[in-house]
Amino acid sequence: AGLHTQTLQTIKGCDSIVNLTLTVNQPAFTNLVAEICQGETYTLNGFNEDETGFYTQTLQTAKGCDSIVNLTLTVNQPAVTNLTAEICQGVTYTDNGFNVSTAGLHTQTLQTAKGCDSIVNLTLTVNQPAITNLTAEICQGETYTLNGFNVSTAGLHTQ
């Protein structure tokens, strides 16, 4: 870099002075940090990447010099939460964004703060009511008052 002078002779023997001012342009460096969700591809600045890692791309500036772009890429995996719960028959489970009343595996796909999938799996058990059959005998004019019953007529009574 700098001013360089060279003295030469013309065809007729005269001095010919050539002055050259030379500028050496340094390569341009750009460091990028990016995050994407699993299943996405980072495609900016000449990159085409879908895995966590460090990548380098060598491009050219308008003056023909190297332009080096470094990319540190993080691929965020889905957040998975597994829940188990029990409810009684006839009740609806309404926690964690669910609204279900049937037994089995229920899945919701939500979004994390970074815009990636947040998967919530709920294994729900529905407990059936306990059924107890009682048989009792009383004399006419008496009242049966055991186990929460208060009856004096014959027949099937349900509670």
C-alpha positions in Angstrom: 0.0 0.0 0.0 1.1 3.6 -0.5 2.7 5.6 -3.3 5.1 3.8 -5.6 7.2 5.7 -8.2 9.1 4.2 -11.2 11.3 6.2 -13.6 11.5 4.7 -17.1 12.7 6.0 -20.5 10.5 6.8 -23.4 11.4 5.6 -26.9 13.1 8.9 -27.5 15.3 8.6 -24.4 13.3 11.0 -22.1 12.3 10.3 -18.6 8.9 8.7 -18.1 7.7 8.8 -14.5 4.9 6.5 -13.4 3.3 7.2 -10.0 1.1 4.4 -8.6 -1.0 4.9 -5.5 -1.9 1.4 -4.3 -4.7 0.6 -1.8 -4.8 -2.9 -0.4 -8.4 -3.7 0.5 -8.8 -6.1 3.4 -11.3 -8.9 3.2 -14.7 -8.0 4.7 -15.7 -10.3 7.6 -19.3 -10.7 8.8 -20.2 -12.9 11.8 -23.9 -14.0 12.0 -25.7 -15.9 14.8 -29.0 -17.4 13.9 -31.6 -19.8 15.3 -34.2 -21.9 13.4 -36.7 -24.5 14.3 -36.2 -28.2 13.5 -37.5 -28.8 10.0 -36.6 -25.3 8.8 -33.6 -24.3 6.6 -31.5 -21.2 7.0 -31.2 -19.7 3.5 -30.0 -16.1 3.9 -26.6 -14.7 2.8 -25.9 -17.7 0.4 -26.3 -20.3 3.1 -28.6 -23.4 2.8 -28.2 -25.1 6.2 -30.6 -27.1 8.4 -28.3 -28.5 11.1 -26.6 -26.9 14.2 -23.1 -25.8 13.4 -20.5 -23.2 12.3 -20.5 -22.4 8.6 -18.3 -20.1 6.4 -19.3 -18.6 3.0 -16.7 -16.8 0.9 -18.2 -14.2 -1.4 -16.8 -11.2 -3.3 -17.2 -7.6 -2.6 -18.0 -5.0 -5.3 -14.2 -4.4 -5.6 -13.5 -8.1 -6.2 -12.1 -8.9 -2.7 -13.1 -11.7 -0.4 -16.1 -11.1 1.7 -16.2 -13.8 4.4 -19.5 -14.6 6.2 -19.4 -16.8 9.3 -22.6 -18.3 10.5 -23.2 -19.9 13.9 -26.5 -21.7 13.5 -28.6 -23.3 16.2 -31.5 -25.6 15.4 -34.0 -25.6 18.2 -35.7 -29.0 18.8 -39.4 -29.2 19.7 -40.1 -28.9 23.4 -41.9 -32.1 24.5 -43.9 -32.3 27.7 -45.5 -35.6 28.8 -48.4 -35.5 31.3 -50.5 -38.1 33.0 -53.8 -37.4 34.7 -56.9 -39.3 36.1 -60.4 -38.1 36.1 -63.7 -39.6 37.1 -66.2 -40.6 34.4 -68.4 -37.7 33.4 -65.7 -35.1 34.3 -63.8 -33.1 31.7 -60.0 -32.5 32.0 -59.4 -28.8 31.3 -55.8 -28.2 32.5 -52.8 -27.3 30.3 -55.0 -26.2 27.4 -56.8 -29.5 27.1 -60.6 -30.0 27.1 -61.1 -33.8 27.0 -63.1 -36.4 28.7 -62.1 -39.6 27.0 -59.3 -41.9 28.1 -56.1 -42.3 26.0 -53.3 -40.2 24.5 -54.1 -36.6 23.6 -51.6 -34.3 21.9 -51.5 -30.6 21.5 -48.9 -28.7 19.4 -48.3 -25.2 20.7 -45.5 -22.7 20.1 -42.5 -21.8 22.2 -41.4 -18.2 22.7 -38.9 -18.8 19.8 -41.8 -19.9 17.5 -40.9 -23.6 17.5 -43.2 -26.5 18.2 -44.0 -27.2 21.8 -45.7 -30.6 22.0 -47.8 -31.6 25.0 -48.8 -35.3 25.4 -51.5 -36.1 27.9 -52.2 -39.7 28.9 -55.6 -39.5 30.4 -57.2 -42.3 32.5 -61.0 -42.1 33.1 -61.9 -44.0 36.3 -65.3 -45.7 36.2 -67.7 -45.3 39.1 -67.5 -48.0 41.8 -70.8 -50.0 41.8 -71.8 -51.8 44.9 -74.9 -54.0 44.9 -76.6 -54.4 48.3 -79.4 -56.6 49.2 -81.4 -56.0 52.4 -84.6 -57.1 54.0 -86.8 -55.2 56.4 -90.2 -55.8 57.9 -93.3 -53.9 56.8 -93.5 -50.6 58.6 -89.7 -50.4 59.1 -87.2 -48.0 57.3 -83.9 -49.0 55.9 -81.3 -46.4 56.9 -77.9 -47.8 56.2 -75.2 -46.7 53.7 -76.9 -43.4 53.1 -80.3 -44.9 52.2 -83.5 -43.9 53.9 -86.2 -46.1 52.2 -89.2 -48.1 53.3 -90.5 -49.4 50.0 -89.4 -52.5 48.1 -87.5 -52.2 44.8 -84.2 -51.1 43.3 -82.9 -47.9 44.8 -79.9 -46.2 43.3 -77.7 -43.6 45.0 
